[in-house]
Amino acid sequence: MFLRTLCGIILELQDKGLDKITEDELRNMIGVANEIKNMKVNTEWLFLRLEEILEARQILGQSGILKEEKDNNRKVIETAKRE
């Protein structure tokens, strides 16, 4: 049962691709991996990898926001220069 669950998580990561998996799905996967780890099954490798993926997605989300702010600031500067 544990192996089937772990394989399901890995297959979902492969099938969907990291850019299509939501943060909620990642948090759910982390929770499942943590529960299995608590049952003395060595899933530390999966747990750590899922946390790394979640952190990377959060950083990418923040960089997107920063890019938008940068573009908005650039437009304001250009408008000010024209005036």
N, CA and C atoms as a LAMMPS dump frame, in Angstrom:
ITEM: TIMESTEP
0
ITEM: NUMBER OF ATOMS
249
ITEM: BOX BOUNDS ff ff ff
-5.0000000000000000e+02 5.0000000000000000e+02
-5.0000000000000000e+02 5.0000000000000000e+02
-5.0000000000000000e+02 5.0000000000000000e+02
ITEM: ATOMS id mol type element x y z
1 1 1 N 0.824 -1.185 0
2 1 2 C 0 0 0
3 1 3 C 0.876 1.261 0
4 2 1 N 1.934 1.263 0.817
5 2 2 C 2.828 2.419 0.858
6 2 3 C 3.514 2.621 -0.488
7 3 1 N 3.977 1.523 -1.061
8 3 2 C 4.677 1.598 -2.336
9 3 3 C 3.744 2.135 -3.425
10 4 1 N 2.506 1.679 -3.434
11 4 2 C 1.536 2.157 -4.418
12 4 3 C 1.305 3.657 -4.254
13 5 1 N 1.2 4.115 -3.026
14 5 2 C 0.992 5.539 -2.76
15 5 3 C 2.192 6.356 -3.216
16 6 1 N 3.389 5.9 -2.876
17 6 2 C 4.608 6.6 -3.275
18 6 3 C 4.752 6.633 -4.798
19 7 1 N 4.468 5.517 -5.445
20 7 2 C 4.543 5.477 -6.91
21 7 3 C 3.512 6.419 -7.522
22 8 1 N 2.347 6.52 -6.906
23 8 2 C 1.316 7.439 -7.387
24 8 3 C 1.792 8.881 -7.346
25 9 1 N 2.473 9.241 -6.276
26 9 2 C 3.008 10.6 -6.151
27 9 3 C 4.056 10.848 -7.242
28 10 1 N 4.958 9.914 -7.412
29 10 2 C 6.023 10.065 -8.402
30 10 3 C 5.441 10.129 -9.812
31 11 1 N 4.467 9.274 -10.113
32 11 2 C 3.839 9.296 -11.437
33 11 3 C 3.113 10.607 -11.689
34 12 1 N 2.454 11.121 -10.676
35 12 2 C 1.756 12.398 -10.839
36 12 3 C 2.747 13.523 -11.134
37 13 1 N 3.888 13.507 -10.454
38 13 2 C 4.922 14.506 -10.716
39 13 3 C 5.425 14.397 -12.157
40 14 1 N 5.621 13.179 -12.619
41 14 2 C 6.131 12.973 -13.973
42 14 3 C 5.08 13.323 -15.025
43 15 1 N 3.845 12.893 -14.801
44 15 2 C 2.793 13.087 -15.798
45 15 3 C 2.378 14.547 -15.941
46 16 1 N 2.195 15.221 -14.827
47 16 2 C 1.728 16.599 -14.87
48 16 3 C 2.83 17.579 -15.208
49 17 1 N 4.006 17.318 -14.745
50 17 2 C 5.09 18.287 -14.897
51 17 3 C 5.025 19.273 -13.738
52 18 1 N 6.151 19.753 -13.345
53 18 2 C 6.248 20.594 -12.151
54 18 3 C 5.524 21.921 -12.295
55 19 1 N 5.411 22.412 -13.521
56 19 2 C 4.761 23.698 -13.71
57 19 3 C 3.241 23.618 -13.631
58 20 1 N 2.673 22.412 -13.723
59 20 2 C 1.218 22.263 -13.701
60 20 3 C 0.677 21.811 -12.341
61 21 1 N 1.557 21.434 -11.437
62 21 2 C 1.128 20.979 -10.111
63 21 3 C 0.949 22.2 -9.214
64 22 1 N -0.187 22.256 -8.545
65 22 2 C -0.465 23.402 -7.677
66 22 3 C 0.245 23.246 -6.338
67 23 1 N 0.344 24.366 -5.623
68 23 2 C 0.958 24.319 -4.294
69 23 3 C 0.14 23.443 -3.36
70 24 1 N -1.186 23.466 -3.492
71 24 2 C -2.029 22.612 -2.642
72 24 3 C -1.746 21.131 -2.897
73 25 1 N -1.584 20.768 -4.167
74 25 2 C -1.258 19.377 -4.493
75 25 3 C 0.094 18.995 -3.9
76 26 1 N 1.062 19.902 -4.008
77 26 2 C 2.385 19.625 -3.425
78 26 3 C 2.3 19.474 -1.912
79 27 1 N 1.55 20.368 -1.274
80 27 2 C 1.394 20.267 0.186
81 27 3 C 0.736 18.948 0.581
82 28 1 N -0.229 18.5 -0.212
83 28 2 C -0.886 17.221 0.047
84 28 3 C 0.117 16.077 -0.102
85 29 1 N 0.928 16.126 -1.153
86 29 2 C 1.949 15.088 -1.36
87 29 3 C 2.949 15.077 -0.211
88 30 1 N 3.347 16.261 0.242
89 30 2 C 4.278 16.358 1.372
90 30 3 C 3.653 15.732 2.611
91 31 1 N 2.38 16.015 2.83
92 31 2 C 1.687 15.432 3.983
93 31 3 C 1.646 13.917 3.927
94 32 1 N 1.348 13.383 2.748
95 32 2 C 1.294 11.923 2.576
96 32 3 C 2.678 11.321 2.805
97 33 1 N 3.704 11.92 2.203
98 33 2 C 5.07 11.407 2.382
99 33 3 C 5.482 11.469 3.85
100 34 1 N 5.071 12.517 4.543
101 34 2 C 5.401 12.663 5.96
102 34 3 C 4.691 11.602 6.796
103 35 1 N 3.425 11.329 6.467
104 35 2 C 2.688 10.287 7.199
105 35 3 C 3.346 8.929 7.02
106 36 1 N 3.745 8.625 5.801
107 36 2 C 4.405 7.35 5.541
108 36 3 C 5.748 7.3 6.263
109 37 1 N 6.463 8.438 6.271
110 37 2 C 7.747 8.507 6.98
111 37 3 C 7.539 8.239 8.473
112 38 1 N 6.454 8.758 9.035
113 38 2 C 6.165 8.556 10.453
114 38 3 C 5.874 7.094 10.786
115 39 1 N 5.535 6.304 9.773
116 39 2 C 5.281 4.88 9.971
117 39 3 C 6.556 4.067 9.787
118 40 1 N 7.701 4.776 9.877
119 40 2 C 9.034 4.152 9.821
120 40 3 C 9.378 3.586 8.445
121 41 1 N 8.78 4.177 7.395
122 41 2 C 9.162 3.83 6.031
123 41 3 C 10.083 4.939 5.552
124 42 1 N 11.204 4.584 4.957
125 42 2 C 12.192 5.574 4.551
126 42 3 C 11.703 6.351 3.327
127 43 1 N 11.041 7.465 3.583
128 43 2 C 10.579 8.334 2.502
129 43 3 C 11.185 9.724 2.638
130 44 1 N 12.233 9.832 3.403
131 44 2 C 12.867 11.134 3.618
132 44 3 C 13.288 11.758 2.292
133 45 1 N 13.807 10.941 1.394
134 45 2 C 14.238 11.424 0.079
135 45 3 C 13.097 12.075 -0.678
136 46 1 N 11.907 11.466 -0.651
137 46 2 C 10.743 12.012 -1.354
138 46 3 C 10.222 13.256 -0.642
139 47 1 N 10.166 13.182 0.67
140 47 2 C 9.702 14.312 1.478
141 47 3 C 10.563 15.542 1.2
142 48 1 N 11.876 15.376 1.217
143 48 2 C 12.784 16.496 0.971
144 48 3 C 12.641 17.032 -0.451
145 49 1 N 12.519 16.149 -1.411
146 49 2 C 12.385 16.57 -2.807
147 49 3 C 11.093 17.361 -3.009
148 50 1 N 10.001 16.908 -2.414
149 50 2 C 8.728 17.625 -2.534
150 50 3 C 8.809 19.006 -1.898
151 51 1 N 9.477 19.097 -0.753
152 51 2 C 9.651 20.404 -0.12
153 51 3 C 10.493 21.329 -1.003
154 52 1 N 11.515 20.788 -1.646
155 52 2 C 12.345 21.586 -2.554
156 52 3 C 11.525 22.095 -3.737
157 53 1 N 10.667 21.248 -4.271
158 53 2 C 9.818 21.643 -5.397
159 53 3 C 8.866 22.753 -4.975
160 54 1 N 8.259 22.602 -3.802
161 54 2 C 7.344 23.622 -3.3
162 54 3 C 8.063 24.946 -3.104
163 55 1 N 9.234 24.905 -2.52
164 55 2 C 10.015 26.124 -2.305
165 55 3 C 10.385 26.779 -3.635
166 56 1 N 10.766 25.968 -4.607
167 56 2 C 11.13 26.511 -5.923
168 56 3 C 9.921 27.165 -6.586
169 57 1 N 8.746 26.547 -6.472
170 57 2 C 7.528 27.145 -7.048
171 57 3 C 7.206 28.473 -6.378
172 58 1 N 7.393 28.554 -5.079
173 58 2 C 7.128 29.802 -4.368
174 58 3 C 8.097 30.897 -4.808
175 59 1 N 9.355 30.53 -4.991
176 59 2 C 10.354 31.499 -5.452
177 59 3 C 10.014 31.975 -6.861
178 60 1 N 9.604 31.046 -7.731
179 60 2 C 9.221 31.427 -9.082
180 60 3 C 8.011 32.362 -9.068
181 61 1 N 7.069 32.093 -8.187
182 61 2 C 5.909 32.974 -8.067
183 61 3 C 6.314 34.368 -7.632
184 62 1 N 7.23 34.449 -6.694
185 62 2 C 7.705 35.751 -6.224
186 62 3 C 8.472 36.48 -7.322
187 63 1 N 9.248 35.74 -8.103
188 63 2 C 10.01 36.386 -9.173
189 63 3 C 9.072 36.929 -10.239
190 64 1 N 7.945 36.273 -10.464
191 64 2 C 6.958 36.772 -11.413
192 64 3 C 6.357 38.084 -10.945
193 65 1 N 6.096 38.172 -9.658
194 65 2 C 5.56 39.407 -9.08
195 65 3 C 6.59 40.518 -9.184
196 66 1 N 7.837 40.192 -8.897
197 66 2 C 8.906 41.189 -9.001
198 66 3 C 9.076 41.68 -10.433
199 67 1 N 8.941 40.775 -11.403
200 67 2 C 9.061 41.173 -12.805
201 67 3 C 7.943 42.136 -13.172
202 68 1 N 6.732 41.847 -12.713
203 68 2 C 5.603 42.748 -12.988
204 68 3 C 5.856 44.125 -12.384
205 69 1 N 6.341 44.165 -11.159
206 69 2 C 6.636 45.439 -10.518
207 69 3 C 7.732 46.194 -11.265
208 70 1 N 8.742 45.46 -11.721
209 70 2 C 9.828 46.073 -12.483
210 70 3 C 9.284 46.681 -13.775
211 71 1 N 8.431 45.945 -14.476
212 71 2 C 7.844 46.448 -15.715
213 71 3 C 6.991 47.69 -15.455
214 72 1 N 6.217 47.663 -14.371
215 72 2 C 5.394 48.826 -14.025
216 72 3 C 6.271 50.031 -13.707
217 73 1 N 7.34 49.819 -12.967
218 73 2 C 8.258 50.918 -12.64
219 73 3 C 8.915 51.477 -13.903
220 74 1 N 9.27 50.595 -14.817
221 74 2 C 9.884 51.026 -16.078
222 74 3 C 8.909 51.913 -16.861
223 75 1 N 7.635 51.531 -16.889
224 75 2 C 6.626 52.335 -17.587
225 75 3 C 6.467 53.705 -16.931
226 76 1 N 6.469 53.742 -15.626
227 76 2 C 6.349 55.01 -14.902
228 76 3 C 7.539 55.91 -15.216
229 77 1 N 8.73 55.337 -15.224
230 77 2 C 9.944 56.106 -15.532
231 77 3 C 9.903 56.644 -16.952
232 78 1 N 9.483 55.792 -17.9
233 78 2 C 9.391 56.235 -19.29
234 78 3 C 8.363 57.364 -19.45
235 79 1 N 7.257 57.241 -18.782
236 79 2 C 6.219 58.286 -18.834
237 79 3 C 6.751 59.588 -18.242
238 80 1 N 7.442 59.483 -17.126
239 80 2 C 8.009 60.669 -16.489
240 80 3 C 9.045 61.339 -17.38
241 81 1 N 9.866 60.543 -18.081
242 81 2 C 10.874 61.105 -18.984
243 81 3 C 10.209 61.831 -20.155
244 82 1 N 9.133 61.252 -20.68
245 82 2 C 8.433 61.888 -21.803
246 82 3 C 7.806 63.223 -21.379
247 83 1 N 7.29 63.257 -20.174
248 83 2 C 6.651 64.493 -19.678
249 83 3 C 7.706 65.553 -19.429
